[in-house]
Amino acid sequence: MTPQLVFYIIIAFIILSFAIDQILDWLNAKHFDDPIPKELSDVYDADTYRKSQDYKKANARFSALTSSFMLVVTLLFFFADGFGFADQLARSLSNNEIVAGLLFFGIIILGTDILTTPFSYYKTFVIEERFGFNKSTPALFFMDKLKGWLMTIIVGGVLLALVIWFYQISGALFWLYAWVLFAVFAVVTNMFYARLIVPLFNKQTPLSEGDLRTKIESYANSVGFKLKNIFVIDGSKRSTKANAYFSGFGSEKRITLYDTLINDLEDEEIVAVLAHEVGHYRKNHIIINLFVSLLLTGFTLWLLGLFISQEVFALAIGVDQPSFHAGLIAFGILYAPISGITDFLMSVLSRKFEYQADNYAKETYAAQPLITSLKKLSRNSLSNLTPHPLYVKLHYSHPTLLQRYKNLKA
Ligand SMILES: [Zn+2]
């Protein structure tokens, strides 16, 4: 294959993946005005329903605009030899292959971030603000950005530097070393997520005394989950939207409830949501997810190992001096069809886990308060109650409200 052919295959992949996303979004948007299923008729009154339709449409327009803009910029970058320029710039700053690789990715990531920041700012302070969800301030927004950058530089920088170094010392076998590195990294971040990463952005506190705590305690005792592993997080500092999640494993397992969830729901409903999260723990969902994603990482790295030493891929993206970092960019794009399939399979697994967690809540607590809590949470976040089935299959990590309702009622 000539570099030119590979270049056009890469361009075709970029356009095709954009087209598929747009078709899915368009299919989904065609159902925005569908009548609400009768089982969910109590979720919205007429006014709120209209507001939810406006919200869906505003988001769809915004997402189409953002992705079209990014498509144009990406194509311009490819056709104007942007990667060749970034590579030369990086190499003019350092002759060291690892440092040049880090600078190269630094330039690409920083450039992308500068381009996308106005869009995320608009999303938060115009769209979310207009519908009453936003609680963030510009100061907090930019502080989050800054922390995100620092984390990317430190964590991403160390990981990338090690992987390039493995490639230098072991050639084609580098993927095995990289796999071990990513496995250790994934286990540590999964286990200590709540202790290492969350505190950079939020405050977590134990449940405060009172009725709710007593009710949670009696449920937690009945299923053998320790109260000291339940925390409340100050999600309200950024958004009115509510959430809860389970993270970690072993001694570091914990359930985190948003303070917004506690404000929005009745005590029984909060216990039902908590029961759902305990279900994720009891069914080992974190550990299974971790295991599956480790297998996927191994497969991806093995493929990368076959691919990375082929000079044609660096040349295809306009980089004259073949290198690990240039090969990685080309690989990342050509891998998209495979990652599309694996993402789909992961979302199938994720929806299966959600049903299992719902069933666990139903068996160990009750279905009705979980149903009313899901309905309230959908109303408060102006959720789309009539998504297109294909869109759900490909994009949703959770079953739809109607699917969960039917499963809980069954
Ligand atoms: Zn869940």
Residues whose N, C-alpha, C, O or C-beta is under 5 A from the ligand:
A	BS01	ZN	E354 A357
